[in-house]
Structure formats: structure tokens, C-alpha cells
């Protein structure tokens, strides 16, 4: 029994990185059978309508399963995209170079518990690390990752919840490990490491809903040792500090009130003097008004000494002042300019109308002169036609009376032998057209 206890003690000591100067413990798996060293097999799984539970990391030493994934039914549905009719989930192995380049930053409230401000990959990673991808991302339901955890009995000694262990992701942008549950209260209420049940002792279970970050880059998953933030102190309960604060506030408030009263008093005294001056002016004006009511008479003022002084009618003065103000306002607002523009516009429009009327009158005069000239010409033509007809009648009559003429020509008196088409235009019609 002594040999078995010594061998277990030596194995535990082999998993502790001890600093003799500071006596701070940073648990690190240094044995040849660390869970984080179990290789992850890259593989793709075809999902069905049933729950799927498969191992992703098998130990090469004893061929035992060190990590597995459980996918509930309906978490990943069949894609509607052409050529992708199957629901698949792929697990990929993470290279050692990626894991060694990552660091873990310790919160400032826990830096006193460890020898440095950061953890290396050996101090952080406690299980096999993997990457994943799926035909649907994010998933409909969370997928479970289960694994054996290194050094679980050395982390948070004396705390059965082991809340310094969490399912973490390696963020590609910062190359640092971050817990999926970042809130301290959530990590306290949902521990992922089993420390009580014998069959599952030292096994952690975590849940995730996507294989990618917000930028679409693949995440690396593993159980990690990330110390949570320490509890915040409630502060001192000494009431004397509270009394001191109250006293200081009262003194400051009293000084502010006194300064405010002094300032208001000074302002009131200043305005009181102005008020007295205004009151004196008002009394003087009131006296003048009373004198005008008592001694005023039309355009003259008798005054107290019975001397008549000619004064202007106050209504006339007020009316003239209002006229001056109105004129000044119109000048400022451009009333006269606008009125001049409006009148000029009206004058231009009237001039245009007058020009149009003059043109119409000239046209009418021209037409009238043409009408008169035509009537005169028609009268002259009729006179010439009548003279010609008279001459012809005379010749005919003389021929009948001649004894040598044997032919007789019958002439009907009162009938114009020349048919003038212009005879239809009578003088009355001409006079009517002239009047029009």
C-alpha cells in the first residue's frame, strides 16, 4: 500500500509546475498519457433523423475514447441547395503549431494566484482540440462535446465546482482562448466538470451552437483552464467615512446657498436703483399729463403762470410720428420700390394697349379711305356710263329723224343699255359701310 501511494504521489507531482520562489501552482500535464495529446480523427458524418453520438479522439496507448460529440436529432437539417441534399457534420484535427501559438490572458484579479500573467498552451488546453464544419451553421439545437480533462483534481483546489475550467474557443483574430460562457455567474451556475459521480469523474461536458465566429472563420474548441474573475469586494463598512462625506456635502451646500443669496441681493440692489429712476420719470410724466388736462386748451396752453404758449395738437404730433414710422418702415421693407415696379408694369401694359389701339385705328382709317375712294370711283364710272348712254340715245334719235335713214332703232327710255355689275352698290349701302 505504501508503494501504491508513493507512485500516485509521484504521478501527481509530475503533473504540477511548481515555482519555489513564489510557491504558486500552475497545473500542467507532463505525463505520457495526457488527454490533450489524444489525436483527433478528421472525419465527416452523414446525419439522419436520429440522435448521433460518435467518438472523435482515441488514445493510442489504451485505445480508449477520450472525446466524443453528441448531435441531437434536428440540430442540422437537410440543405435545400442543389447538389447538397445531405446533412453533414465534419470534424477536423488542429495542428500543434496553432495550439502552441495561442496564449491565455489571466484576469488582473487572479494574477496573484499564478506566477505569470498568461498561460501557455500546455497550461491551458486540457482536452483534445478540434475544428468543425456543418452543412447548416448555426445549428437548430446545441451540440454537446464531452471529453476527459487533464489535471481536473489540481484546478480550483477545495472547490468542487471546478469553475476555472470551461469549454473555450481559440479566436482566430486574437489567437487567445476565451470561454464560451464569458459571464462569471453563468460559469458558477453551470460547471462542466463532474467531480462526484465515480463513472464520469474527471469528464467535462460543454455545448456549442456554431462552428464559426461572427466573421465566418472556423473556431477551435477544447476544454481549457481559464481562471475566472475573482469576487468583487463589498468595501469597508466604517460609518465614520459616511459621516465625513455627509459633513463635507453639507458644508459645500451651505456655501453654495450663501453665495447664491449674496449674488441675488447684489442684483436686487442694482435693479432697485434703476426702478427708482424709472418711478421718478413716471411721476414727472404723470405731473405733465395732469397739467395738460388742467390748463390745456386747444392749440394753446395757459400754464400755471397764465402765459399762453402755443403747442401742437398731441394727436397731430402722434399721427405725424406714426406717418414717419410708416414711411421709414416702407423704405426699409422696399415698399416704394415694389410699388414703383408695380406701377411701371401697369404703365407698360397700358402703353402696349394704347399702341395696339392706335394700330387698330390706323388700320380702320386706311380701310375707310379705301372705301371712300372706291365709292368715288364707282360714282364717276356711273356718270361716265350715263353720259355714254345719253350720247347713244341722241345719236339714235337723230338717225330716226333723218330722211335718209331707212333703219329704225327702238330705244326704251329709262333702260340703261350698259349693264354695270357695280350698280348693285348703292349710295345707301356705301353710307352704311362708312358708318361702320
C-alpha positions as CSV (number, residue, x, y, z in Angstrom):
1,X,0.0,0.0,0.0
2,X,2.9,2.3,0.7
3,X,4.3,1.6,-2.7
4,X,1.0,2.4,-4.5
5,X,0.6,5.6,-2.5
6,X,4.1,6.8,-3.4
7,X,3.6,6.0,-7.0
8,X,0.3,8.0,-7.1
9,X,2.0,10.9,-5.3
10,X,4.8,10.9,-7.8
11,X,2.4,11.0,-10.7
12,X,0.6,13.9,-9.2
13,X,3.8,15.8,-8.6
14,X,4.8,15.0,-12.2
15,X,1.7,17.0,-13.3
16,X,2.5,20.1,-11.2
17,X,4.7,23.0,-12.4
18,X,6.0,24.4,-9.1
19,X,7.8,27.7,-8.6
20,X,9.9,27.6,-5.4
21,X,10.4,31.4,-5.2
22,X,6.7,32.3,-5.3
23,X,5.0,28.9,-4.2
24,X,2.4,29.4,-6.9
25,X,1.0,26.4,-8.7
26,X,0.2,26.2,-12.5
27,X,-1.1,22.7,-13.2
28,X,0.4,21.2,-16.3
29,X,0.1,17.6,-17.6
30,X,3.6,16.3,-18.1
31,X,2.8,12.6,-18.3
32,X,2.9,10.4,-21.4
33,X,-0.9,9.9,-21.3
34,X,-2.3,13.4,-21.4
35,X,-5.8,13.7,-22.7
36,X,-4.9,16.7,-24.8
37,X,-2.4,14.6,-26.7
38,X,-5.1,12.1,-27.9
39,X,-5.2,12.5,-31.7
40,X,-8.4,13.8,-33.3
41,X,-9.5,11.9,-36.4
42,X,-10.7,14.1,-39.2
43,X,-14.0,12.6,-40.5
44,X,-17.4,13.5,-41.9
45,X,-20.7,12.1,-40.6
46,X,-23.9,11.8,-42.5
47,X,-26.7,12.8,-40.2
48,X,-30.1,11.1,-40.0
49,X,-33.4,11.8,-38.2
50,X,-32.0,10.2,-35.1
51,X,-29.6,11.3,-32.4
52,X,-25.9,10.8,-33.2
53,X,-23.1,10.1,-30.7
54,X,-19.6,9.4,-32.0
55,X,-16.0,9.4,-30.7
56,X,-13.6,11.9,-32.3
57,X,-10.4,11.2,-30.2
58,X,-9.0,7.7,-29.4
59,X,-5.9,7.2,-27.2
60,X,-3.1,5.4,-29.0
61,X,-2.0,4.0,-25.7
62,X,-5.0,2.1,-24.5
63,X,-7.4,2.7,-27.5
64,X,-10.0,4.3,-25.1
65,X,-12.2,7.1,-26.2
66,X,-11.0,10.4,-24.8
67,X,-13.5,12.8,-26.5
68,X,-16.9,12.5,-28.2
69,X,-19.6,14.6,-29.8
70,X,-23.4,14.2,-29.4
71,X,-25.7,15.7,-32.0
72,X,-29.4,15.8,-31.1
73,X,-31.9,15.0,-33.8
74,X,-32.9,18.1,-35.8
75,X,-29.9,20.1,-35.0
76,X,-28.8,20.1,-38.6
77,X,-31.4,19.8,-41.3
78,X,-31.0,18.7,-44.9
79,X,-30.0,21.7,-47.1
80,X,-32.3,22.8,-50.0
81,X,-29.3,23.9,-52.1
82,X,-28.8,22.0,-55.4
83,X,-26.2,19.2,-55.1
84,X,-26.2,19.3,-51.3
85,X,-29.0,17.1,-50.3
86,X,-27.4,15.5,-47.2
87,X,-27.0,16.9,-43.7
88,X,-23.3,16.5,-42.7
89,X,-21.0,17.3,-39.8
90,X,-17.2,17.4,-40.3
91,X,-14.6,17.2,-37.5
92,X,-11.0,18.3,-38.3
93,X,-7.8,18.0,-36.4
94,X,-5.9,21.1,-35.2
95,X,-2.2,21.3,-35.8
96,X,0.2,21.6,-32.9
97,X,1.6,24.8,-34.3
98,X,-1.8,26.6,-34.0
99,X,-2.2,25.4,-30.4
100,X,1.4,26.4,-29.3
101,X,1.0,29.9,-30.8
102,X,-2.1,30.6,-28.7
103,X,-2.0,32.2,-25.2
104,X,-4.4,32.7,-22.3
105,X,-4.7,36.0,-20.5
106,X,-5.4,35.9,-16.8
107,X,-7.7,38.5,-15.3
108,X,-6.0,41.0,-13.1
109,X,-8.0,39.9,-10.1
110,X,-6.4,36.5,-10.3
111,X,-2.8,37.3,-11.3
112,X,-1.7,37.0,-7.7
113,X,-2.6,33.3,-7.8
114,X,-0.1,32.4,-10.5
115,X,3.5,33.1,-11.4
116,X,2.8,34.9,-14.7
117,X,0.1,37.0,-16.4
118,X,-0.5,34.4,-19.2
119,X,-0.8,30.7,-19.6
120,X,0.9,28.7,-22.3
121,X,-0.9,26.1,-24.4
122,X,0.4,23.3,-22.1
123,X,-1.1,25.0,-19.1
124,X,-4.4,26.0,-20.9
125,X,-5.5,23.0,-23.1
126,X,-7.0,20.2,-21.0
127,X,-8.6,18.0,-23.7
128,X,-8.3,17.2,-27.4
129,X,-8.8,20.2,-29.6
130,X,-10.8,20.1,-32.8
131,X,-12.4,22.2,-35.6
132,X,-15.7,21.5,-37.2
133,X,-18.0,22.5,-40.1
134,X,-21.6,21.6,-41.0
135,X,-24.0,21.9,-43.8
136,X,-26.1,24.2,-41.6
137,X,-24.5,26.8,-39.4
138,X,-25.6,27.9,-36.8
139,X,-27.4,24.8,-35.6
140,X,-31.0,24.5,-34.6
141,X,-30.0,22.9,-31.3
142,X,-26.8,23.0,-29.4
143,X,-24.3,20.2,-29.9
144,X,-22.5,18.6,-27.0
145,X,-18.8,18.0,-26.7
146,X,-17.6,15.6,-24.0
147,X,-14.0,14.8,-23.0
148,X,-11.7,13.6,-20.2
149,X,-10.0,16.6,-18.7
150,X,-6.3,16.7,-17.5
151,X,-5.4,17.9,-14.0
152,X,-9.1,18.4,-13.0
153,X,-8.2,17.5,-9.4
154,X,-5.5,20.1,-9.2
155,X,-7.5,23.1,-10.6
156,X,-9.6,25.1,-8.0
157,X,-8.3,23.1,-5.0
158,X,-11.0,22.9,-2.4
159,X,-13.8,24.0,-4.8
160,X,-15.8,21.0,-6.1
161,X,-17.3,23.0,-8.9
162,X,-14.0,23.5,-10.8
163,X,-15.3,26.8,-12.3
164,X,-11.9,27.7,-13.6
165,X,-12.4,25.0,-16.3
166,X,-14.7,25.8,-19.3
167,X,-15.3,24.9,-22.9
168,X,-13.3,27.5,-24.7
169,X,-12.7,28.6,-28.3
170,X,-9.5,29.8,-29.9
171,X,-10.4,33.1,-31.5
172,X,-8.5,33.5,-34.9
173,X,-8.3,37.2,-34.7
174,X,-6.6,37.4,-31.2
175,X,-5.1,33.9,-31.0
176,X,-6.2,33.6,-27.4
177,X,-8.5,31.2,-25.6
178,X,-11.9,32.6,-24.5
179,X,-14.7,30.7,-22.6
180,X,-17.9,30.3,-24.5
181,X,-19.7,31.2,-21.3
182,X,-18.0,34.5,-20.5
183,X,-20.2,35.6,-17.6
184,X,-18.9,34.6,-14.1
185,X,-22.4,33.9,-12.8
186,X,-23.1,31.6,-15.7
187,X,-19.9,29.7,-15.1
188,X,-20.7,29.3,-11.4
189,X,-24.2,28.0,-12.0
190,X,-23.2,25.6,-14.8
191,X,-20.0,23.8,-14.0
192,X,-18.9,21.5,-16.8
193,X,-16.7,19.1,-14.8
194,X,-18.0,16.1,-12.9
195,X,-16.3,15.6,-9.6
196,X,-18.8,13.4,-7.7
197,X,-20.0,10.6,-9.9
198,X,-17.4,7.8,-10.0
199,X,-18.1,6.6,-13.5
200,X,-17.9,10.0,-15.1
201,X,-15.4,11.6,-12.7
202,X,-13.0,13.9,-14.5
203,X,-15.2,14.2,-17.6
204,X,-16.4,17.6,-18.8
205,X,-19.4,18.4,-20.9
206,X,-19.9,21.6,-22.9
207,X,-22.4,22.9,-25.5
208,X,-21.8,25.0,-28.6
209,X,-24.2,26.2,-31.4
210,X,-21.9,27.2,-34.2
211,X,-18.5,26.2,-35.7
212,X,-17.7,29.7,-36.9
213,X,-17.3,33.1,-35.4
214,X,-19.1,36.3,-36.4
215,X,-16.6,36.8,-39.2
216,X,-17.2,33.3,-40.7
217,X,-13.8,31.9,-39.6
218,X,-13.6,28.4,-38.1
219,X,-13.2,28.2,-34.3
220,X,-11.0,25.7,-32.4
221,X,-12.8,24.0,-29.5
222,X,-11.3,22.4,-26.4
223,X,-11.7,22.4,-22.6
224,X,-9.3,24.9,-21.1
225,X,-8.0,26.2,-17.8
226,X,-9.1,29.9,-17.8
227,X,-9.2,31.4,-14.3
228,X,-12.4,33.3,-13.8
229,X,-12.6,36.8,-12.3
230,X,-12.4,36.9,-8.5
231,X,-15.3,38.1,-6.5
232,X,-15.6,41.9,-6.1
233,X,-15.1,43.3,-2.6
234,X,-18.1,44.8,-0.8
235,X,-15.9,47.7,0.5
236,X,-15.5,49.0,4.1
237,X,-18.4,49.2,6.5
238,X,-16.9,52.1,8.6
239,X,-19.7,54.6,9.1
240,X,-17.2,57.4,10.0
241,X,-16.4,57.7,6.3
242,X,-20.1,58.1,5.5
243,X,-20.4,60.8,8.2
244,X,-17.4,62.7,6.8
245,X,-18.9,62.7,3.3
246,X,-22.2,64.0,4.7
247,X,-20.5,66.8,6.6
248,X,-18.5,67.8,3.6
249,X,-21.6,67.8,1.4
250,X,-23.5,69.9,4.0
251,X,-20.6,72.5,4.1
252,X,-20.4,72.7,0.4
253,X,-24.2,73.1,0.1
254,X,-24.3,75.8,2.7
255,X,-21.5,77.8,1.0
256,X,-23.4,77.5,-2.3
257,X,-26.6,78.7,-0.7
258,X,-24.8,81.7,0.9
259,X,-23.1,82.7,-2.3
260,X,-26.4,82.4,-4.2
261,X,-28.1,84.7,-1.6
262,X,-25.3,87.3,-1.8
263,X,-25.5,87.3,-5.6
264,X,-29.3,87.7,-5.6
265,X,-29.1,90.5,-3.1
266,X,-26.5,92.4,-5.2
267,X,-28.6,92.0,-8.3
268,X,-31.7,93.2,-6.4
269,X,-30.0,96.3,-5.1
270,X,-28.8,97.2,-8.6
271,X,-32.2,96.8,-10.1
272,X,-33.8,98.7,-7.2
273,X,-31.8,101.8,-8.1
274,X,-32.9,101.5,-11.7
275,X,-36.5,101.0,-10.5
276,X,-36.4,104.3,-8.5
277,X,-35.2,106.2,-11.5
278,X,-38.0,104.8,-13.7
279,X,-40.5,105.6,-11.0
280,X,-39.3,109.3,-10.8
281,X,-39.6,109.6,-14.6
282,X,-43.1,108.2,-14.5
283,X,-44.1,110.7,-11.8
284,X,-42.7,113.5,-13.8
285,X,-44.7,112.4,-16.9
286,X,-47.8,112.0,-14.7
287,X,-47.4,115.6,-13.5
288,X,-47.1,116.8,-17.1
289,X,-50.2,115.0,-18.1
290,X,-52.2,116.4,-15.1
291,X,-51.0,119.9,-16.0
292,X,-52.1,119.4,-19.6
293,X,-55.5,118.2,-18.5
294,X,-56.0,121.1,-16.2
295,X,-54.5,124.0,-18.2
296,X,-54.5,122.7,-21.7
297,X,-56.8,124.4,-24.2
298,X,-56.9,123.5,-27.9
299,X,-53.8,124.9,-29.7
300,X,-52.6,127.0,-26.7
301,X,-51.5,126.2,-23.2
302,X,-52.2,128.8,-20.5
303,X,-49.8,127.3,-18.0
304,X,-49.7,127.9,-14.3
305,X,-48.3,131.5,-14.7
306,X,-51.2,132.4,-17.0
307,X,-48.9,132.8,-20.0
308,X,-50.3,131.3,-23.2
309,X,-47.8,129.1,-25.0
310,X,-48.8,127.7,-28.4
311,X,-48.4,123.9,-28.5
312,X,-49.1,121.4,-31.2
313,X,-52.0,119.1,-31.0
314,X,-50.8,115.8,-29.4
315,X,-52.9,113.8,-31.8
316,X,-51.4,115.6,-34.8
317,X,-47.9,115.0,-33.4
318,X,-48.7,111.4,-32.7
319,X,-50.2,111.0,-36.2
320,X,-47.1,112.6,-37.8
321,X,-44.9,110.3,-35.8
322,X,-46.8,107.3,-37.0
323,X,-46.6,108.5,-40.6
324,X,-42.8,108.9,-40.2
325,X,-42.6,105.5,-38.7
326,X,-44.7,104.0,-41.5
327,X,-42.6,105.8,-44.2
328,X,-39.4,104.5,-42.6
329,X,-40.8,101.0,-42.4
330,X,-41.9,101.1,-46.0
331,X,-38.4,102.3,-47.0
332,X,-36.7,99.6,-45.0
333,X,-39.0,96.9,-46.4
334,X,-38.7,98.1,-50.0
335,X,-42.4,99.0,-50.3
336,X,-41.8,102.0,-52.5
337,X,-39.5,100.1,-54.8
338,X,-42.1,97.3,-55.1
339,X,-44.9,99.9,-55.7
340,X,-42.8,101.7,-58.4
341,X,-42.1,98.4,-60.1
342,X,-45.9,97.5,-60.0
343,X,-46.9,100.9,-61.4
344,X,-44.2,100.7,-64.1
345,X,-45.6,97.3,-65.0
346,X,-49.1,98.8,-65.2
347,X,-47.9,101.7,-67.3
348,X,-46.1,99.5,-69.6
349,X,-49.2,97.3,-70.1
350,X,-51.3,100.4,-70.7
351,X,-48.8,101.8,-73.2
352,X,-48.9,98.4,-75.0
353,X,-52.7,98.6,-75.1
354,X,-52.6,102.2,-76.4
355,X,-50.2,101.2,-79.1
356,X,-52.4,98.3,-80.1
357,X,-55.4,100.7,-80.2
358,X,-53.5,103.2,-82.3
359,X,-52.6,100.5,-84.7
360,X,-56.2,99.3,-85.0
361,X,-57.4,102.9,-85.5
362,X,-54.8,103.4,-88.3
363,X,-56.0,100.2,-90.0
364,X,-59.6,101.3,-89.7
365,X,-58.7,104.7,-91.2
366,X,-56.9,103.1,-94.1
367,X,-59.9,100.8,-94.7
368,X,-62.2,103.8,-94.6
369,X,-60.1,105.8,-97.1
370,X,-60.0,102.9,-99.4
371,X,-63.8,102.5,-99.1
372,X,-64.4,106.2,-99.9
373,X,-62.0,106.1,-102.8
374,X,-63.8,103.1,-104.2
375,X,-67.2,104.7,-103.8
376,X,-66.0,107.9,-105.6
377,X,-64.6,105.8,-108.4
378,X,-67.8,103.9,-108.8
379,X,-69.8,107.2,-109.0
380,X,-67.5,108.6,-111.6
381,X,-67.9,105.3,-113.6
382,X,-71.7,105.5,-113.4
383,X,-71.7,109.1,-114.5
384,X,-69.5,108.2,-117.5
385,X,-71.8,105.3,-118.3
386,X,-74.8,107.6,-118.1
387,X,-73.2,110.2,-120.4
388,X,-72.3,107.5,-122.9
389,X,-75.8,106.1,-122.8
390,X,-77.3,109.6,-123.4
391,X,-75.0,110.2,-126.3
392,X,-76.0,106.9,-127.9
393,X,-79.7,107.8,-127.4
394,X,-79.2,111.1,-129.0
395,X,-77.5,109.5,-132.0
396,X,-80.3,107.0,-132.4
397,X,-82.9,109.7,-132.2
398,X,-81.1,111.8,-134.8
399,X,-80.8,108.8,-137.0
400,X,-84.6,108.2,-136.9
401,X,-85.4,111.7,-137.8
402,X,-83.0,111.7,-140.7
403,X,-84.9,111.2,-144.1
404,X,-82.0,109.2,-145.5
405,X,-82.1,106.5,-142.9
406,X,-84.2,103.5,-143.5
407,X,-83.5,101.7,-140.4
408,X,-85.4,102.3,-137.2
409,X,-84.0,101.7,-133.9
410,X,-86.3,101.2,-130.9
411,X,-85.0,102.7,-127.7
412,X,-86.7,102.1,-124.5
413,X,-86.4,105.1,-122.4
414,X,-85.4,104.6,-118.8
415,X,-83.4,101.4,-119.6
416,X,-79.6,101.6,-119.3
417,X,-78.2,99.8,-122.3
418,X,-74.9,99.1,-120.4
419,X,-75.2,96.5,-117.7
420,X,-72.9,97.6,-114.9
421,X,-72.1,95.0,-112.4
422,X,-71.2,97.6,-109.8
423,X,-74.7,99.1,-109.9
424,X,-75.6,96.8,-107.0
425,X,-73.6,99.0,-104.7
426,X,-76.0,101.8,-103.9
427,X,-75.2,105.0,-102.1
428,X,-77.2,103.9,-99.0
429,X,-75.0,100.8,-98.7
430,X,-71.9,102.9,-99.1
431,X,-73.1,105.2,-96.4
432,X,-73.8,102.3,-94.1
433,X,-70.4,100.8,-94.6
434,X,-68.8,104.2,-94.0
435,X,-70.7,104.5,-90.7
436,X,-69.5,101.1,-89.6
